[in-house]
């Protein structure tokens, strides 16, 4: 479990309720690739997401939260543009689906 730098809240009966700190996870198992879920960094744009992916040395990245709030104008296509010239694959999720089930 890793620290994710943001807060979290939910709505309960019309009231905003603090839900505690956010977290990321590193998932490892013998014979499988390591997966890092960075937590809910929903304000990171395609440009900084590309920098993070390069720093982490990942092979694949799955953008999420894009388009869920008006503030979030980045798209997976924009992330792909920022990752041009790298070997990092952008897996696109479709609402209600999965990247590679």
C-alpha positions as CSV (number, residue, x, y, z in Angstrom):
1,X,0.0,0.0,0.0
2,X,1.4,3.4,-1.0
3,X,0.4,7.0,-0.2
4,X,-1.7,8.9,-2.7
5,X,-1.6,12.6,-2.3
6,X,-5.2,13.8,-2.2
7,X,-8.2,13.6,0.0
8,X,-11.4,11.7,-0.5
9,X,-15.1,12.4,0.3
10,X,-18.4,10.8,-0.3
11,X,-22.0,12.1,-0.1
12,X,-24.3,10.7,2.6
13,X,-27.8,11.9,2.8
14,X,-26.9,15.1,0.9
15,X,-24.0,15.8,3.3
16,X,-20.3,15.7,2.2
17,X,-18.5,13.2,4.4
18,X,-14.7,12.9,4.7
19,X,-13.8,9.3,3.8
20,X,-10.1,9.2,4.9
21,X,-6.9,9.2,3.0
22,X,-6.3,7.8,-0.4
23,X,-3.9,5.0,-1.2
24,X,-2.2,3.3,-4.1
25,X,-1.2,-0.3,-4.4
26,X,1.7,-2.3,-5.7
27,X,0.5,-5.8,-6.7
28,X,3.0,-8.6,-7.1
29,X,2.7,-12.3,-7.6
30,X,5.2,-14.9,-8.8
31,X,5.2,-15.4,-12.5
32,X,3.2,-12.2,-13.2
33,X,4.1,-8.6,-14.0
34,X,4.1,-6.1,-11.2
35,X,1.1,-3.8,-11.3
36,X,1.1,-0.3,-9.7
37,X,-2.2,1.4,-9.1
38,X,-1.1,5.0,-8.1
39,X,-4.3,5.9,-6.4
40,X,-6.9,8.5,-7.4
41,X,-4.6,11.2,-8.8
42,X,-7.5,12.6,-10.8
43,X,-6.0,16.0,-11.4
44,X,-3.0,14.8,-13.3
45,X,-3.1,15.8,-16.9
46,X,-1.8,13.9,-19.9
47,X,1.5,15.9,-20.0
48,X,2.4,15.1,-16.3
49,X,1.0,11.6,-16.6
50,X,3.4,10.9,-19.4
51,X,6.3,12.2,-17.3
52,X,5.2,10.0,-14.4
53,X,5.0,6.9,-16.7
54,X,8.5,7.6,-18.0
55,X,9.9,8.1,-14.5
56,X,8.3,4.9,-13.3
57,X,9.6,2.9,-16.3
58,X,6.2,1.3,-17.0
59,X,5.4,-0.7,-20.1
60,X,1.7,0.1,-20.0
61,X,-0.5,2.8,-18.5
62,X,-4.3,2.9,-18.1
63,X,-5.7,6.4,-17.9
64,X,-8.8,6.7,-15.7
65,X,-11.1,9.5,-14.5
66,X,-10.7,11.4,-17.7
67,X,-13.9,13.1,-18.8
68,X,-15.7,12.4,-15.4
69,X,-15.7,16.1,-14.3
70,X,-15.6,19.3,-16.4
71,X,-12.1,20.1,-15.0
72,X,-10.7,16.9,-16.6
73,X,-10.2,17.8,-20.2
74,X,-7.4,15.4,-21.0
75,X,-8.0,12.2,-23.0
76,X,-6.1,8.9,-23.6
77,X,-5.4,10.2,-27.1
78,X,-3.6,13.2,-25.7
79,X,-1.6,10.9,-23.4
80,X,-0.6,8.8,-26.4
81,X,0.7,12.0,-28.1
82,X,2.8,12.8,-25.0
83,X,4.2,9.3,-25.0
84,X,5.1,9.2,-28.8
85,X,8.6,7.9,-29.3
86,X,8.5,5.7,-26.2
87,X,7.5,2.0,-25.9
88,X,4.8,2.8,-23.3
89,X,1.4,1.4,-24.4
90,X,-1.8,3.4,-23.4
91,X,-4.7,1.0,-22.7
92,X,-8.0,2.8,-23.1
93,X,-10.9,1.9,-20.9
94,X,-14.5,2.2,-22.2
95,X,-17.2,3.0,-19.7
96,X,-18.6,-0.3,-18.4
97,X,-15.7,-2.3,-20.0
98,X,-12.1,-3.2,-19.4
99,X,-8.8,-2.5,-21.2
100,X,-7.8,-6.2,-21.9
101,X,-10.1,-8.7,-20.2
